Amino acid sequence: MKNIFLLTLAFFAFSSCQSDDSQDPGPELMNIDFESVMKSEFSGEPIAAGEFIINTNAEWADFTALANSVYIGQWEPLDGISIDFENHTAIAVVHDFFGYGGHFIEITSIDEAGGTIYVQVSKSESFGGDVTMIHCQPYQIVTIPKTTLPVTFEYD
């Protein structure tokens, strides 16, 4: 009887213990306000799709030269856009090149957590909206307060 009592007591003692292995929810996300500079699509020659973090006038000049190159000197869609890189960082996302219209890319939120900037991006996987026979490569450029933190892009 004494053994049964000790076994029962031991069972309840071990089964009521809580593990310290609870999952840490991670650092809290802090929303970062951003301002859209331009959201459009290139319709000339394709450039490599990707993400661009731009912190200086020289980096902006390189990006605009790349973006304007799709029109082979016929038009400069980013001409006249000025960004204050003393106080802002520019973030650009460029979608894939498509042989028809109806695609999109959009930065939907930007957050900071644990010393990293997280950029949430929504993009079309197939056509939607008006389908045209014009080549297109959607892009968006936004600015956030100046940062040197690493940036991670997450796509829906």
C-alpha positions as CSV (number, residue, x, y, z in Angstrom):
1,M,0.0,0.0,0.0
2,K,2.9,2.3,0.9
3,N,4.4,1.7,-2.6
4,I,1.2,2.5,-4.4
5,F,0.9,5.7,-2.4
6,L,4.5,6.7,-3.3
7,L,4.0,5.8,-7.0
8,T,0.8,7.8,-7.1
9,L,2.5,10.7,-5.4
10,A,5.5,10.5,-7.8
11,F,3.1,10.4,-10.8
12,F,1.3,13.5,-9.8
13,A,4.5,15.3,-8.9
14,F,6.1,14.6,-12.3
15,S,2.9,15.2,-14.3
16,S,2.3,18.6,-12.8
17,C,5.8,20.0,-13.6
18,Q,5.9,22.6,-16.2
19,S,8.7,22.6,-18.8
20,D,10.9,25.6,-19.2
21,D,11.0,24.7,-22.9
22,S,8.1,26.9,-23.7
23,Q,8.5,28.5,-27.1
24,D,9.7,32.1,-27.0
25,P,7.4,34.2,-29.2
26,G,10.5,36.2,-30.2
27,P,10.9,39.9,-30.1
28,E,7.9,42.0,-30.5
29,L,7.3,43.5,-34.0
30,M,7.4,47.3,-34.2
31,N,5.6,48.7,-37.2
32,I,7.7,51.1,-39.4
33,D,5.9,53.8,-41.3
34,F,6.9,54.0,-44.9
35,E,6.1,56.3,-47.8
36,S,5.6,55.1,-51.4
37,V,7.8,57.0,-53.8
38,M,6.7,55.2,-56.9
39,K,4.7,52.1,-57.8
40,S,4.5,51.3,-61.5
41,E,5.9,48.9,-64.1
42,F,8.7,49.0,-66.5
43,S,7.7,48.1,-70.1
44,G,11.0,48.1,-71.9
45,E,13.9,45.6,-71.7
46,P,13.9,43.4,-68.6
47,I,16.2,43.9,-65.6
48,A,16.9,41.3,-62.9
49,A,14.1,41.0,-60.5
50,G,15.0,41.6,-56.9
51,E,15.2,43.7,-53.8
52,F,17.3,46.9,-53.4
53,I,18.3,48.7,-50.2
54,I,19.5,52.2,-51.1
55,N,21.2,54.4,-48.5
56,T,23.2,56.9,-50.5
57,N,22.9,59.2,-53.5
58,A,25.5,57.1,-55.3
59,E,23.4,53.9,-54.7
60,W,20.3,55.8,-55.9
61,A,22.2,56.9,-59.1
62,D,23.2,53.3,-59.7
63,F,19.6,52.1,-59.2
64,T,18.0,54.8,-61.4
65,A,20.6,54.1,-64.1
66,L,19.6,50.4,-64.0
67,A,15.9,51.2,-64.0
68,N,16.1,53.8,-66.7
69,S,18.2,51.4,-68.9
70,V,15.1,49.4,-69.7
71,Y,14.1,52.2,-72.1
72,I,17.5,52.4,-73.8
73,G,17.7,56.2,-73.4
74,Q,14.2,56.8,-74.8
75,W,12.6,57.6,-71.4
76,E,13.8,57.9,-67.8
77,P,10.8,57.0,-65.5
78,L,12.7,57.8,-62.3
79,D,14.1,61.2,-63.5
80,G,13.4,64.0,-61.1
81,I,12.8,61.7,-58.0
82,S,14.9,63.0,-55.1
83,I,15.3,61.2,-51.8
84,D,16.8,62.7,-48.6
85,F,19.4,60.0,-47.8
86,E,20.5,61.8,-44.7
87,N,17.1,60.9,-43.1
88,H,15.8,58.1,-45.2
89,T,16.6,54.7,-46.6
90,A,14.9,53.7,-49.9
91,I,13.7,50.1,-50.4
92,A,12.8,48.9,-53.9
93,V,11.3,45.6,-55.1
94,V,11.2,44.6,-58.7
95,H,9.0,41.7,-59.9
96,D,9.7,39.3,-62.7
97,F,9.5,40.3,-66.4
98,F,6.2,39.3,-68.1
99,G,5.2,39.3,-71.7
100,Y,1.8,40.7,-70.8
101,G,0.2,43.1,-68.3
102,G,-1.9,42.5,-65.3
103,H,0.8,41.7,-62.7
104,F,1.6,43.6,-59.5
105,I,4.1,43.9,-56.7
106,E,3.4,45.8,-53.4
107,I,5.1,46.4,-50.2
108,T,2.3,45.8,-47.7
109,S,4.1,46.3,-44.3
110,I,7.5,47.0,-42.8
111,D,8.4,46.0,-39.3
112,E,11.4,45.9,-37.0
113,A,12.1,43.1,-34.5
114,G,15.3,41.9,-32.9
115,G,17.5,44.2,-34.9
116,T,16.2,43.2,-38.3
117,I,13.8,45.0,-40.7
118,Y,11.1,42.7,-42.2
119,V,9.6,43.9,-45.4
120,Q,6.3,42.1,-46.3
121,V,5.7,42.0,-50.1
122,S,2.7,40.8,-52.0
123,K,3.1,39.9,-55.6
124,S,1.1,38.3,-58.4
125,E,1.9,34.8,-59.4
126,S,-0.4,34.8,-62.4
127,F,-2.2,37.6,-64.2
128,G,-5.0,39.5,-62.8
129,G,-6.8,42.7,-63.8
130,D,-6.3,44.0,-67.4
131,V,-4.3,41.7,-69.6
132,T,-2.4,43.6,-72.2
133,M,0.2,42.5,-74.7
134,I,2.7,45.0,-73.4
135,H,5.8,43.7,-71.7
136,C,5.7,44.6,-68.0
137,Q,7.9,44.4,-64.9
138,P,6.1,45.8,-61.8
139,Y,8.1,47.6,-59.2
140,Q,7.6,49.7,-56.0
141,I,10.0,52.1,-54.3
142,V,9.3,53.2,-50.7
143,T,11.3,55.2,-48.1
144,I,11.6,54.5,-44.4
145,P,13.5,56.4,-41.6
146,K,17.2,56.0,-42.1
147,T,18.5,52.6,-41.0
148,T,21.6,50.4,-41.2
149,L,19.8,47.3,-39.8
150,P,19.7,44.2,-42.0
151,V,16.6,43.8,-44.1
152,T,14.7,40.6,-44.8
153,F,12.0,40.3,-47.4
154,E,9.0,38.0,-47.0
155,Y,6.7,37.3,-49.8
156,D,3.0,36.2,-49.7
